[in-house]
Amino acid sequence: MKFTAYKYRIIKEKLSITKQIVYSSYALLVFGFIILLLNTKFPLTDNILPIIAPIFIISILFFGVAHIYQFYDYELINCTKEGHIEFSTNEFIIDYNNKINYEDVTDLKINIDAYYGQTIDQYYRNPIEKKSLGVKNTIVIATWNKSFTYNFKLEHSIHTIDLKKTIFNLVLSEKLGIKDAKKLIKLIPSDFNKTEDYKAFVIKQITSKKINCTEGLLLHGYKTDKEAKELRNKYCV
């Protein structure tokens, strides 16, 4: 069981090129309407159309360009690489020399945002950057007296799959010092929720009384009330 990723410090998120184009389009549109309104109140010319038409056309063109460019545009984030984090056999290793034994970990939170180049924000109606830099993934490691929070980069889809497998195997190994069985189970990526190993782990937590039956069966999953009743009769006595 080994996984390694580079840590990053996010300094500032900036407007992507797509957003800059969109906001420029809006600004031109507003500017055109202001001129039109001013000409209505304080006539500048008898025919304002030759003046404002190019402004509106450019505004529409900008918006059209943004719609196309968004699919090639990356997040614009000012960040710096700050070492690495490793999941080894028995410990987290931070920057090669700071080691945190799994048994000392009292809480662990891992948020997988996206890998480098992954398509993001697919459901926004307005143009927005669609490619991730892969550095907004986070991990929080807490011990009884310290807490560490890092952003880390996922390089590609296989790197992400490796991380998910590592988390899954780490939880199943029961090496973590987290006492809350529900927290442990929820650490497991949802990709594994249908596997036999996952279900066996949840059942183990139920039978060892580390989690109550109702919560355990909900996390285990079942298709029908009949199946739930059978599981309850088998494991919750």
MDAnalysis code that builds the backbone (N, CA, C; Angstrom):
import MDAnalysis as mda
import numpy as np

u = mda.Universe.empty(711, n_residues=237, atom_resindex=np.repeat(np.arange(237), 3), trajectory=True)
u.add_TopologyAttr("name", ["N", "CA", "C"] * 237)
u.add_TopologyAttr("resid", np.arange(1, 238))
u.add_TopologyAttr("resname", ["MET", "LYS", "PHE", "THR", "ALA", "TYR", "LYS", "TYR", "ARG", "ILE", "ILE", "LYS", "GLU", "LYS", "LEU", "SER", "ILE", "THR", "LYS", "GLN", "ILE", "VAL", "TYR", "SER", "SER", "TYR", "ALA", "LEU", "LEU", "VAL", "PHE", "GLY", "PHE", "ILE", "ILE", "LEU", "LEU", "LEU", "ASN", "THR", "LYS", "PHE", "PRO", "LEU", "THR", "ASP", "ASN", "ILE", "LEU", "PRO", "ILE", "ILE", "ALA", "PRO", "ILE", "PHE", "ILE", "ILE", "SER", "ILE", "LEU", "PHE", "PHE", "GLY", "VAL", "ALA", "HIS", "ILE", "TYR", "GLN", "PHE", "TYR", "ASP", "TYR", "GLU", "LEU", "ILE", "ASN", "CYS", "THR", "LYS", "GLU", "GLY", "HIS", "ILE", "GLU", "PHE", "SER", "THR", "ASN", "GLU", "PHE", "ILE", "ILE", "ASP", "TYR", "ASN", "ASN", "LYS", "ILE", "ASN", "TYR", "GLU", "ASP", "VAL", "THR", "ASP", "LEU", "LYS", "ILE", "ASN", "ILE", "ASP", "ALA", "TYR", "TYR", "GLY", "GLN", "THR", "ILE", "ASP", "GLN", "TYR", "TYR", "ARG", "ASN", "PRO", "ILE", "GLU", "LYS", "LYS", "SER", "LEU", "GLY", "VAL", "LYS", "ASN", "THR", "ILE", "VAL", "ILE", "ALA", "THR", "TRP", "ASN", "LYS", "SER", "PHE", "THR", "TYR", "ASN", "PHE", "LYS", "LEU", "GLU", "HIS", "SER", "ILE", "HIS", "THR", "ILE", "ASP", "LEU", "LYS", "LYS", "THR", "ILE", "PHE", "ASN", "LEU", "VAL", "LEU", "SER", "GLU", "LYS", "LEU", "GLY", "ILE", "LYS", "ASP", "ALA", "LYS", "LYS", "LEU", "ILE", "LYS", "LEU", "ILE", "PRO", "SER", "ASP", "PHE", "ASN", "LYS", "THR", "GLU", "ASP", "TYR", "LYS", "ALA", "PHE", "VAL", "ILE", "LYS", "GLN", "ILE", "THR", "SER", "LYS", "LYS", "ILE", "ASN", "CYS", "THR", "GLU", "GLY", "LEU", "LEU", "LEU", "HIS", "GLY", "TYR", "LYS", "THR", "ASP", "LYS", "GLU", "ALA", "LYS", "GLU", "LEU", "ARG", "ASN", "LYS", "TYR", "CYS", "VAL"])
u.atoms.positions = np.array([
    [0.855, -1.195, 0.000],
    [0.000, 0.000, 0.000],
    [0.885, 1.237, 0.000],
    [0.924, 1.925, -1.144],
    [1.740, 3.126, -1.221],
    [1.133, 4.079, -2.238],
    [1.054, 5.348, -1.845],
    [0.554, 6.389, -2.732],
    [1.322, 7.660, -2.425],
    [1.729, 8.364, -3.467],
    [2.492, 9.599, -3.289],
    [1.904, 10.710, -4.157],
    [1.842, 11.911, -3.606],
    [1.373, 13.073, -4.364],
    [2.117, 14.312, -3.889],
    [2.219, 15.300, -4.767],
    [2.852, 16.565, -4.398],
    [1.858, 17.451, -3.655],
    [2.347, 18.108, -2.602],
    [1.550, 19.073, -1.854],
    [1.665, 20.449, -2.519],
    [0.579, 21.193, -2.459],
    [0.570, 22.551, -3.007],
    [-0.049, 23.519, -2.004],
    [0.470, 24.727, -2.012],
    [-0.147, 25.802, -1.235],
    [-0.849, 26.736, -2.209],
    [-2.150, 26.854, -2.061],
    [-2.922, 27.740, -2.931],
    [-2.866, 29.154, -2.366],
    [-2.298, 30.057, -3.138],
    [-2.151, 31.447, -2.707],
    [-3.406, 32.256, -3.047],
    [-3.845, 32.114, -4.286],
    [-5.016, 32.884, -4.709],
    [-5.606, 32.278, -5.972],
    [-6.932, 32.207, -6.002],
    [-7.620, 31.811, -7.226],
    [-7.947, 33.069, -8.024],
    [-7.613, 33.047, -9.299],
    [-7.821, 34.212, -10.150],
    [-8.927, 33.951, -11.165],
    [-9.372, 35.024, -11.804],
    [-10.359, 34.882, -12.869],
    [-9.721, 34.170, -14.047],
    [-10.349, 33.122, -14.505],
    [-9.841, 32.411, -15.679],
    [-10.003, 33.294, -16.915],
    [-9.335, 32.909, -17.988],
    [-9.445, 33.681, -19.230],
    [-10.890, 33.682, -19.717],
    [-11.561, 32.544, -19.573],
    [-12.970, 32.463, -19.980],
    [-13.812, 33.493, -19.236],
    [-13.642, 33.569, -17.925],
    [-14.414, 34.534, -17.130],
    [-14.061, 35.965, -17.508],
    [-12.785, 36.218, -17.793],
    [-12.375, 37.562, -18.200],
    [-13.065, 37.968, -19.500],
    [-13.166, 37.011, -20.428],
    [-13.842, 37.293, -21.699],
    [-15.330, 37.553, -21.465],
    [-15.952, 36.724, -20.622],
    [-17.385, 36.879, -20.330],
    [-17.657, 38.228, -19.674],
    [-16.843, 38.594, -18.677],
    [-17.053, 39.871, -17.988],
    [-16.815, 41.050, -18.927],
    [-15.874, 40.904, -19.858],
    [-15.651, 41.950, -20.865],
    [-16.880, 42.087, -21.753],
    [-17.479, 40.942, -22.091],
    [-18.703, 40.953, -22.900],
    [-19.827, 41.687, -22.173],
    [-19.992, 41.377, -20.872],
    [-21.023, 42.052, -20.073],
    [-20.752, 43.551, -19.977],
    [-19.483, 43.902, -19.778],
    [-19.114, 45.316, -19.640],
    [-19.440, 46.094, -20.915],
    [-19.134, 45.494, -22.066],
    [-19.443, 46.144, -23.340],
    [-20.950, 46.296, -23.522],
    [-21.689, 45.264, -23.118],
    [-23.144, 45.309, -23.242],
    [-23.724, 46.442, -22.390],
    [-23.255, 46.541, -21.156],
    [-23.719, 47.606, -20.256],
    [-23.325, 48.977, -20.801],
    [-22.079, 49.063, -21.304],
    [-21.595, 50.327, -21.871],
    [-22.469, 50.763, -23.042],
    [-22.843, 49.802, -23.888],
    [-23.697, 50.116, -25.036],
    [-25.058, 50.634, -24.603],
    [-25.638, 50.002, -23.579],
    [-26.949, 50.445, -23.091],
    [-26.868, 51.814, -22.420],
    [-25.759, 52.090, -21.752],
    [-25.582, 53.410, -21.125],
    [-25.553, 54.509, -22.188],
    [-24.803, 54.236, -23.267],
    [-24.746, 55.221, -24.362],
    [-26.138, 55.423, -24.959],
    [-26.855, 54.302, -25.141],
    [-28.209, 54.382, -25.703],
    [-29.128, 55.195, -24.790],
    [-29.014, 54.971, -23.486],
    [-29.843, 55.698, -22.517],
    [-29.487, 57.182, -22.488],
    [-28.190, 57.466, -22.504],
    [-27.755, 58.868, -22.497],
    [-28.227, 59.598, -23.742],
    [-28.194, 58.894, -24.875],
    [-28.628, 59.524, -26.125],
    [-30.133, 59.801, -26.110],
    [-30.876, 58.984, -25.359],
    [-32.322, 59.209, -25.231],
    [-32.603, 60.445, -24.383],
    [-31.827, 60.606, -23.314],
    [-32.042, 61.725, -22.384],
    [-31.377, 63.006, -22.889],
    [-30.166, 62.830, -23.399],
    [-29.395, 63.985, -23.900],
    [-28.892, 63.638, -25.298],
    [-29.712, 63.866, -26.302],
    [-29.370, 63.450, -27.668],
    [-27.978, 63.910, -28.102],
    [-27.170, 62.923, -28.479],
    [-25.828, 63.212, -28.972],
    [-25.810, 63.263, -30.491],
    [-26.676, 62.438, -31.079],
    [-26.740, 62.351, -32.532],
    [-28.117, 61.866, -32.935],
    [-28.505, 62.146, -34.139],
    [-29.813, 61.698, -34.619],
    [-29.835, 60.192, -34.869],
    [-28.692, 59.638, -35.196],
    [-28.620, 58.196, -35.480],
    [-27.510, 57.567, -34.640],
    [-27.902, 56.983, -33.501],
    [-26.928, 56.398, -32.577],
    [-26.512, 54.985, -32.978],
    [-27.285, 54.382, -33.901],
    [-27.054, 52.979, -34.257],
    [-25.629, 52.684, -34.733],
    [-25.043, 53.511, -35.618],
    [-23.672, 53.205, -36.067],
    [-22.640, 53.206, -34.932],
    [-22.990, 53.866, -33.819],
    [-22.055, 53.918, -32.687],
    [-22.209, 52.698, -31.783],
    [-23.474, 52.372, -31.455],
    [-23.674, 51.290, -30.478],
    [-23.704, 49.896, -31.111],
    [-24.039, 49.816, -32.404],
    [-24.118, 48.497, -33.056],
    [-22.795, 47.732, -32.959],
    [-21.640, 48.378, -33.293],
    [-20.368, 47.645, -33.175],
    [-20.083, 47.169, -31.743],
    [-20.503, 47.989, -30.760],
    [-20.280, 47.607, -29.354],
    [-21.058, 46.340, -29.020],
    [-22.340, 46.304, -29.431],
    [-23.165, 45.121, -29.166],
    [-22.656, 43.899, -29.930],
    [-22.210, 44.115, -31.154],
    [-21.691, 42.996, -31.963],
    [-20.440, 42.404, -31.321],
    [-19.537, 43.287, -30.876],
    [-18.312, 42.810, -30.218],
    [-18.653, 42.069, -28.925],
    [-19.637, 42.583, -28.189],
    [-20.075, 41.931, -26.950],
    [-20.566, 40.512, -27.227],
    [-21.390, 40.366, -28.268],
    [-21.919, 39.044, -28.637],
    [-20.791, 38.120, -29.095],
    [-19.851, 38.674, -29.867],
    [-18.712, 37.876, -30.338],
    [-17.877, 37.373, -29.161],
    [-17.625, 38.253, -28.202],
    [-16.866, 37.859, -27.007],
    [-17.553, 36.699, -26.288],
    [-18.888, 36.821, -26.159],
    [-19.638, 35.782, -25.452],
    [-19.565, 34.458, -26.213],
    [-19.625, 34.545, -27.536],
    [-19.508, 33.336, -28.359],
    [-18.138, 32.695, -28.242],
    [-17.093, 33.527, -28.251],
    [-15.723, 33.019, -28.093],
    [-15.570, 32.326, -26.742],
    [-16.145, 32.928, -25.702],
    [-16.063, 32.341, -24.356],
    [-16.709, 30.961, -24.314],
    [-17.834, 30.806, -25.020],
    [-18.531, 29.515, -25.055],
    [-17.657, 28.429, -25.676],
    [-16.860, 28.791, -26.650],
    [-15.978, 27.809, -27.303],
    [-14.706, 27.593, -26.491],
    [-14.104, 28.692, -26.042],
    [-12.800, 28.610, -25.364],
    [-12.882, 27.910, -24.010],
    [-14.059, 27.950, -23.371],
    [-14.195, 27.364, -22.031],
    [-13.778, 25.892, -21.987],
    [-13.943, 25.182, -23.090],
    [-13.628, 23.749, -23.115],
    [-12.121, 23.485, -23.187],
    [-11.338, 24.535, -23.411],
    [-9.882, 24.405, -23.472],
    [-9.197, 25.173, -22.345],
    [-10.000, 25.835, -21.533],
    [-9.461, 26.738, -20.517],
    [-9.292, 26.034, -19.170],
    [-8.156, 26.304, -18.503],
    [-7.864, 25.735, -17.189],
    [-8.156, 26.747, -16.081],
    [-8.366, 26.233, -14.886],
    [-8.455, 27.100, -13.714],
    [-7.193, 27.961, -13.644],
    [-7.348, 29.175, -13.185],
    [-6.201, 30.066, -13.024],
    [-5.960, 30.237, -11.528],
    [-4.985, 29.487, -11.020],
    [-4.722, 29.465, -9.583],
    [-3.249, 29.762, -9.335],
    [-2.998, 30.746, -8.492],
    [-1.627, 31.048, -8.077],
    [-1.275, 30.098, -6.930],
    [-0.375, 29.150, -7.192],
    [-0.039, 28.145, -6.178],
    [1.436, 27.764, -6.279],
    [1.944, 27.198, -5.193],
    [3.339, 26.760, -5.171],
    [3.428, 25.336, -4.642],
    [4.347, 24.571, -5.217],
    [4.576, 23.202, -4.757],
    [5.354, 23.249, -3.445],
    [4.889, 22.473, -2.457],
    [5.516, 22.527, -1.131],
    [5.835, 21.136, -0.587],
    [6.473, 20.315, -1.367],
    [6.849, 19.002, -0.862],
    [5.903, 17.913, -1.307],
    [5.853, 16.826, -0.531],
    [5.032, 15.700, -0.949],
    [4.386, 15.024, 0.254],
    [3.376, 14.231, -0.031],
    [2.721, 13.424, 0.998],
    [2.654, 11.988, 0.499],
    [2.919, 11.061, 1.399],
    [2.945, 9.648, 1.020],
    [2.128, 8.812, 2.000],
    [1.335, 7.904, 1.448],
    [0.684, 6.868, 2.243],
    [1.595, 5.647, 2.151],
    [2.302, 5.321, 3.229],
    [3.170, 4.139, 3.207],
    [2.453, 2.985, 3.912],
    [3.184, 1.942, 4.242],
    [2.560, 0.756, 4.837],
    [1.934, 1.032, 6.197],
    [2.643, 1.796, 7.038],
    [2.176, 1.998, 8.414],
    [2.051, 3.453, 8.839],
    [2.288, 4.388, 7.904],
    [2.313, 5.788, 8.318],
    [2.144, 6.726, 7.137],
    [1.744, 7.956, 7.447],
    [1.815, 9.038, 6.479],
    [3.215, 9.622, 6.564],
    [3.814, 9.910, 5.425],
    [5.133, 10.545, 5.413],
    [4.992, 11.896, 4.715],
    [5.283, 12.954, 5.448],
    [5.178, 14.313, 4.919],
    [6.581, 14.849, 4.670],
    [6.852, 15.214, 3.418],
    [8.151, 15.801, 3.053],
    [9.326, 14.923, 3.499],
    [9.174, 13.629, 3.380],
    [10.230, 12.631, 3.593],
    [10.638, 12.410, 5.051],
    [10.398, 13.356, 5.946],
    [10.915, 13.188, 7.317],
    [9.863, 13.315, 8.419],
    [8.722, 13.918, 8.126],
    [7.665, 14.028, 9.131],
    [6.736, 12.823, 8.998],
    [6.768, 11.936, 9.992],
    [5.996, 10.699, 9.913],
    [4.866, 10.691, 10.944],
    [3.691, 10.273, 10.480],
    [2.520, 10.174, 11.359],
    [2.009, 8.743, 11.285],
    [2.170, 8.001, 12.360],
    [1.702, 6.618, 12.383],
    [0.186, 6.564, 12.226],
    [-0.283, 5.605, 11.464],
    [-1.724, 5.469, 11.261],
    [-2.466, 5.291, 12.587],
    [-1.864, 4.570, 13.507],
    [-2.535, 4.308, 14.787],
    [-2.699, 5.571, 15.629],
    [-1.934, 6.626, 15.290],
    [-2.041, 7.894, 16.020],
    [-3.080, 8.835, 15.415],
    [-3.622, 8.451, 14.269],
    [-4.590, 9.310, 13.575],
    [-5.969, 9.158, 14.218],
    [-6.498, 10.257, 14.726],
    [-7.819, 10.236, 15.370],
    [-8.932, 10.705, 14.439],
    [-8.547, 11.382, 13.362],
    [-9.536, 11.810, 12.367],
    [-8.831, 11.991, 11.031],
    [-9.529, 11.685, 9.974],
    [-8.959, 11.793, 8.634],
    [-10.063, 12.198, 7.663],
    [-9.804, 13.272, 6.911],
    [-10.757, 13.724, 5.902],
    [-10.011, 13.913, 4.586],
    [-10.512, 13.294, 3.549],
    [-9.891, 13.403, 2.229],
    [-10.961, 13.818, 1.230],
    [-10.742, 14.948, 0.579],
    [-11.679, 15.425, -0.435],
    [-11.014, 15.352, -1.806],
    [-11.555, 14.511, -2.667],
    [-11.030, 14.384, -4.028],
    [-11.834, 15.312, -4.928],
    [-11.206, 16.395, -5.365],
    [-11.882, 17.387, -6.205],
    [-11.786, 17.000, -7.680],
    [-10.565, 16.907, -8.207],
    [-10.376, 16.576, -9.621],
    [-8.893, 16.355, -9.894],
    [-8.605, 15.642, -10.959],
    [-7.214, 15.476, -11.394],
    [-6.891, 16.488, -12.497],
    [-5.608, 16.635, -12.798],
    [-5.161, 17.619, -13.789],
    [-5.796, 17.319, -15.155],
    [-6.448, 18.334, -15.713],
    [-7.060, 18.193, -17.031],
    [-8.461, 17.610, -17.015],
    [-8.954, 17.234, -15.839],
    [-10.305, 16.665, -15.762],
    [-11.346, 17.739, -16.051],
    [-12.395, 17.356, -16.757],
    [-13.478, 18.287, -17.049],
    [-14.269, 18.579, -15.779],
    [-14.481, 19.857, -15.507],
    [-15.195, 20.276, -14.294],
    [-16.327, 21.228, -14.667],
    [-17.171, 21.530, -13.694],
    [-18.243, 22.533, -13.857],
    [-19.052, 22.318, -15.137],
    [-19.470, 21.067, -15.349],
    [-20.171, 20.743, -16.594],
    [-21.589, 21.303, -16.655],
    [-22.155, 21.648, -15.508],
    [-23.575, 22.003, -15.486],
    [-23.831, 23.503, -15.394],
    [-22.761, 24.307, -15.482],
    [-22.949, 25.757, -15.502],
    [-23.497, 26.175, -16.861],
    [-24.498, 27.041, -16.842],
    [-25.057, 27.513, -18.109],
    [-24.155, 28.550, -18.759],
    [-23.625, 29.459, -17.944],
    [-22.738, 30.485, -18.486],
    [-21.343, 29.913, -18.688],
    [-20.587, 30.474, -19.623],
    [-19.232, 29.970, -19.877],
    [-18.350, 30.058, -18.633],
    [-17.614, 28.999, -18.360],
    [-16.690, 28.938, -17.232],
    [-15.615, 27.918, -17.579],
    [-14.417, 28.109, -17.051],
    [-13.329, 27.180, -17.366],
    [-13.732, 25.740, -17.078],
    [-13.348, 24.829, -17.970],
    [-13.785, 23.435, -17.862],
    [-12.653, 22.463, -17.532],
    [-11.441, 22.957, -17.348],
    [-10.315, 22.067, -17.066],
    [-9.731, 22.373, -15.685],
    [-9.469, 21.309, -14.930],
    [-8.922, 21.469, -13.582],
    [-7.399, 21.427, -13.591],
    [-6.794, 22.181, -12.674],
    [-5.349, 22.085, -12.455],
    [-5.008, 20.916, -11.541],
    [-6.008, 20.358, -10.898],
    [-5.799, 19.178, -10.062],
    [-5.181, 19.441, -8.707],
    [-5.179, 20.707, -8.243],
    [-4.504, 21.032, -6.974],
    [-5.476, 21.372, -5.838],
    [-6.772, 21.247, -6.075],
    [-7.748, 21.613, -5.038],
    [-8.217, 20.420, -4.204],
    [-7.546, 19.289, -4.372],
    [-7.820, 18.134, -3.517],
    [-7.239, 18.417, -2.135],
    [-7.927, 17.987, -1.083],
    [-7.458, 18.292, 0.275],
    [-7.417, 17.047, 1.156],
    [-6.510, 17.091, 2.119],
    [-6.439, 16.050, 3.139],
    [-6.235, 16.714, 4.496],
    [-6.982, 16.272, 5.476],
    [-6.840, 16.747, 6.855],
    [-6.511, 15.539, 7.722],
    [-5.342, 15.582, 8.366],
    [-4.903, 14.500, 9.242],
    [-4.843, 15.042, 10.662],
    [-5.597, 14.432, 11.560],
    [-5.616, 14.886, 12.954],
    [-5.117, 13.781, 13.876],
    [-4.265, 14.183, 14.831],
    [-3.855, 13.289, 15.909],
    [-4.415, 13.876, 17.206],
    [-4.078, 13.293, 18.331],
    [-4.651, 13.780, 19.597],
    [-4.201, 15.194, 19.946],
    [-3.059, 15.641, 19.373],
    [-2.574, 16.977, 19.738],
    [-2.242, 17.883, 18.550],
    [-2.387, 17.370, 17.315],
    [-2.039, 18.181, 16.147],
    [-3.021, 17.917, 15.013],
    [-3.056, 18.882, 14.090],
    [-3.866, 18.713, 12.889],
    [-3.105, 19.282, 11.695],
    [-3.111, 18.560, 10.592],
    [-2.393, 18.976, 9.387],
    [-3.380, 19.025, 8.222],
    [-3.361, 20.135, 7.490],
    [-4.234, 20.291, 6.330],
    [-3.389, 20.634, 5.105],
    [-3.592, 19.874, 4.030],
    [-2.802, 20.097, 2.818],
    [-3.688, 20.018, 1.580],
    [-3.306, 20.817, 0.580],
    [-3.801, 20.601, -0.775],
    [-2.802, 19.698, -1.481],
    [-3.296, 18.821, -2.329],
    [-2.370, 17.973, -3.081],
    [-2.868, 17.811, -4.517],
    [-1.928, 17.482, -5.398],
    [-2.256, 17.396, -6.820],
    [-2.444, 15.952, -7.260],
    [-3.523, 15.722, -7.992],
    [-3.730, 14.449, -8.672],
    [-3.365, 14.657, -10.135],
    [-2.427, 13.853, -10.620],
    [-1.837, 14.099, -11.932],
    [-2.723, 13.645, -13.093],
    [-3.463, 12.561, -12.908],
    [-4.278, 11.998, -13.992],
    [-5.295, 11.030, -13.398],
    [-6.115, 10.445, -14.236],
    [-7.195, 9.579, -13.753],
    [-6.661, 8.342, -13.039],
    [-5.558, 7.773, -13.530],
    [-4.985, 6.578, -12.897],
    [-4.462, 6.920, -11.501],
    [-3.887, 8.111, -11.350],
    [-3.415, 8.586, -10.047],
    [-4.593, 8.664, -9.064],
    [-5.736, 9.128, -9.567],
    [-6.940, 9.219, -8.733],
    [-7.433, 7.836, -8.322],
    [-7.433, 6.913, -9.266],
    [-7.855, 5.533, -8.972],
    [-6.936, 4.908, -7.934],
    [-5.628, 5.157, -8.068],
    [-4.657, 4.629, -7.095],
    [-4.942, 5.163, -5.690],
    [-5.284, 6.459, -5.607],
    [-5.600, 7.050, -4.305],
    [-6.834, 6.388, -3.694],
    [-7.860, 6.217, -4.494],
    [-9.091, 5.602, -3.988],
    [-8.837, 4.182, -3.493],
    [-8.042, 3.428, -4.246],
    [-7.711, 2.064, -3.824],
    [-6.903, 2.075, -2.531],
    [-5.991, 3.033, -2.425],
    [-5.163, 3.145, -1.220],
    [-6.019, 3.456, 0.003],
    [-6.955, 4.391, -0.148],
    [-7.858, 4.727, 0.961],
    [-8.675, 3.503, 1.363],
    [-9.196, 2.807, 0.371],
    [-10.008, 1.612, 0.622],
    [-9.214, 0.566, 1.404],
    [-8.010, 0.276, 0.926],
    [-7.176, -0.732, 1.587],
    [-6.743, -0.288, 2.983],
    [-6.506, 1.019, 3.143],
    [-6.111, 1.541, 4.454],
    [-7.234, 1.352, 5.475],
    [-8.452, 1.654, 5.065],
    [-9.590, 1.474, 5.976],
    [-9.776, -0.003, 6.323],
    [-9.702, -0.867, 5.311],
    [-9.895, -2.305, 5.551],
    [-8.812, -2.889, 6.451],
    [-7.619, -2.294, 6.401],
    [-6.511, -2.804, 7.221],
    [-6.723, -2.535, 8.708],
    [-7.615, -1.591, 9.014],
    [-7.929, -1.211, 10.399],
    [-6.694, -0.729, 11.163],
    [-5.781, -0.090, 10.440],
    [-4.579, 0.452, 11.078],
    [-4.803, 1.850, 11.644],
    [-5.817, 2.540, 11.142],
    [-6.072, 3.903, 11.609],
    [-6.577, 3.892, 13.048],
    [-6.209, 4.940, 13.774],
    [-6.622, 5.043, 15.174],
    [-8.002, 5.644, 15.356],
    [-8.756, 5.797, 14.276],
    [-10.102, 6.367, 14.347],
    [-11.039, 5.354, 14.999],
    [-11.679, 5.760, 16.082],
    [-12.539, 4.848, 16.838],
    [-13.973, 4.805, 16.308],
    [-14.385, 5.869, 15.653],
    [-15.754, 5.959, 15.143],
    [-15.881, 5.121, 13.867],
    [-16.558, 3.986, 13.955],
    [-16.680, 3.077, 12.813],
    [-17.416, 3.724, 11.645],
    [-18.393, 4.574, 11.952],
    [-19.142, 5.252, 10.894],
    [-18.226, 6.165, 10.087],
    [-17.340, 6.894, 10.772],
    [-16.370, 7.751, 10.084],
    [-15.452, 6.922, 9.198],
    [-15.015, 5.780, 9.718],
    [-14.136, 4.900, 8.948],
    [-14.813, 4.441, 7.666],
    [-16.041, 3.979, 7.800],
    [-16.764, 3.471, 6.633],
    [-16.969, 4.572, 5.601],
    [-17.288, 5.783, 6.074],
    [-17.546, 6.888, 5.150],
    [-16.274, 7.403, 4.476],
    [-15.120, 7.009, 5.001],
    [-13.864, 7.347, 4.325],
    [-13.730, 6.604, 2.998],
    [-14.347, 5.437, 2.918],
    [-14.213, 4.600, 1.725],
    [-14.889, 5.276, 0.534],
    [-14.172, 5.452, -0.582],
    [-14.778, 6.054, -1.774],
    [-15.994, 5.251, -2.236],
    [-17.002, 5.947, -2.717],
    [-18.262, 5.304, -3.097],
    [-18.094, 4.271, -4.211],
    [-16.987, 4.352, -4.958],
    [-16.726, 3.386, -6.026],
    [-16.732, 1.947, -5.512],
    [-16.426, 1.780, -4.220],
    [-16.267, 0.433, -3.662],
    [-17.483, -0.042, -2.867],
    [-18.534, 0.758, -2.838],
    [-19.671, 0.440, -1.971],
    [-20.440, -0.818, -2.366],
    [-20.235, -1.286, -3.580],
    [-20.931, -2.498, -4.030],
    [-20.054, -3.745, -3.922],
    [-18.807, -3.578, -3.523],
    [-17.889, -4.717, -3.485],
    [-18.146, -5.595, -2.266],
    [-17.752, -6.863, -2.392],
    [-17.927, -7.808, -1.286],
    [-17.050, -7.426, -0.096],
    [-15.848, -6.916, -0.384],
    [-14.942, -6.521, 0.704],
    [-15.539, -5.384, 1.528],
    [-16.170, -4.440, 0.841],
    [-16.814, -3.328, 1.546],
    [-17.938, -3.842, 2.436],
    [-18.802, -4.663, 1.865],
    [-19.949, -5.175, 2.617],
    [-19.498, -6.017, 3.808],
    [-18.441, -6.817, 3.603],
    [-17.923, -7.646, 4.693],
    [-17.369, -6.774, 5.819],
    [-16.729, -5.660, 5.454],
    [-16.176, -4.752, 6.456],
    [-17.293, -4.115, 7.283],
    [-18.362, -3.694, 6.611],
    [-19.488, -3.084, 7.326],
    [-20.129, -4.099, 8.270],
    [-20.318, -5.318, 7.779],
    [-20.899, -6.376, 8.621],
    [-20.021, -6.630, 9.843],
    [-18.719, -6.586, 9.646],
    [-17.789, -6.796, 10.762],
    [-17.975, -5.724, 11.832],
    [-18.197, -4.480, 11.391],
    [-18.411, -3.385, 12.345],
    [-19.726, -3.569, 13.105],
    [-20.728, -4.127, 12.407],
    [-22.027, -4.364, 13.055],
    [-21.915, -5.473, 14.096],
    [-21.318, -6.595, 13.692],
    [-21.250, -7.756, 14.592],
    [-20.335, -7.515, 15.788],
    [-19.369, -6.613, 15.623],
    [-18.475, -6.298, 16.746],
    [-19.009, -5.134, 17.587],
    [-20.244, -4.691, 17.253],
    [-20.939, -3.641, 18.011],
    [-20.233, -2.279, 17.950],
    [-19.469, -2.054, 16.887],
    [-18.805, -0.763, 16.727],
    [-19.722, 0.268, 16.070],
    [-20.801, -0.221, 15.487],
    [-21.795, 0.663, 14.880],
    [-23.158, 0.021, 15.114],
    [-24.184, 0.849, 15.318],
    [-25.493, 0.248, 15.582],
    [-26.065, -0.374, 14.311],
    [-26.966, -1.299, 14.496],
    [-27.470, -2.117, 13.393],
    [-28.111, -1.291, 12.280],
    [-28.972, -0.358, 12.654],
    [-29.697, 0.428, 11.651],
    [-28.749, 1.226, 10.767],
    [-27.817, 1.959, 11.386],
    [-26.838, 2.741, 10.619],
    [-25.970, 1.827, 9.773],
    [-25.558, 0.716, 10.362],
    [-24.706, -0.224, 9.645],
    [-25.371, -0.791, 8.411],
    [-26.630, -1.178, 8.531],
    [-27.345, -1.742, 7.382],
    [-27.579, -0.691, 6.302],
    [-27.817, 0.555, 6.716],
    [-27.969, 1.631, 5.728],
    [-26.677, 1.831, 4.950],
    [-25.541, 1.765, 5.642],
    [-24.248, 1.905, 4.971],
    [-23.935, 0.673, 4.131],
    [-24.351, -0.493, 4.603],
    [-24.148, -1.741, 3.862],
    [-24.937, -1.728, 2.563],
    [-26.166, -1.266, 2.657],
    [-27.044, -1.204, 1.495],
    [-27.862, -2.473, 1.321],
    [-29.093, -2.298, 0.892],
    [-29.962, -3.438, 0.590],
    [-30.993, -2.986, -0.434],
    [-31.519, -3.959, -1.191],
    [-32.416, -3.629, -2.292],
    [-33.883, -3.621, -1.883],
    [-34.238, -4.484, -0.942],
    [-35.642, -4.592, -0.543],
    [-35.758, -4.655, 0.974],
    [-36.957, -4.434, 1.465],
    [-37.206, -4.562, 2.906],
    [-36.981, -5.994, 3.369],
    [-37.282, -6.937, 2.486],
    [-37.087, -8.350, 2.819],
    [-35.609, -8.637, 3.051],
    [-34.764, -8.095, 2.154],
    [-33.315, -8.290, 2.307],
    [-32.821, -7.633, 3.589],
    [-33.347, -6.451, 3.905],
    [-32.955, -5.752, 5.131],
    [-33.320, -6.576, 6.362],
    [-34.504, -7.181, 6.318],
    [-34.953, -8.009, 7.446],
    [-34.056, -9.228, 7.622],
    [-33.666, -9.841, 6.499],
    [-32.792, -11.017, 6.549],
    [-31.428, -10.651, 7.123],
    [-30.898, -9.502, 6.689],
    [-29.603, -9.042, 7.203],
    [-29.690, -8.747, 8.701],
    [-30.792, -8.126, 9.100],
    [-30.978, -7.789, 10.513],
    [-31.048, -9.061, 11.367],
    [-31.805, -10.051, 10.896],
    [-31.938, -11.306, 11.641],
    [-30.615, -12.065, 11.719],
    [-29.798, -11.900, 10.689],
    [-28.543, -12.645, 10.619],
    [-27.427, -11.996, 11.424],
    [-27.363, -10.643, 11.394],
    [-26.196, -9.963, 11.975],
    [-26.511, -9.080, 13.184],
    [-27.768, -8.847, 13.466],
    [-28.089, -7.888, 14.523],
    [-28.710, -8.542, 15.759],
    [-28.460, -9.810, 15.944],
    [-29.021, -10.500, 17.119],
    [-28.059, -10.425, 18.291],
])
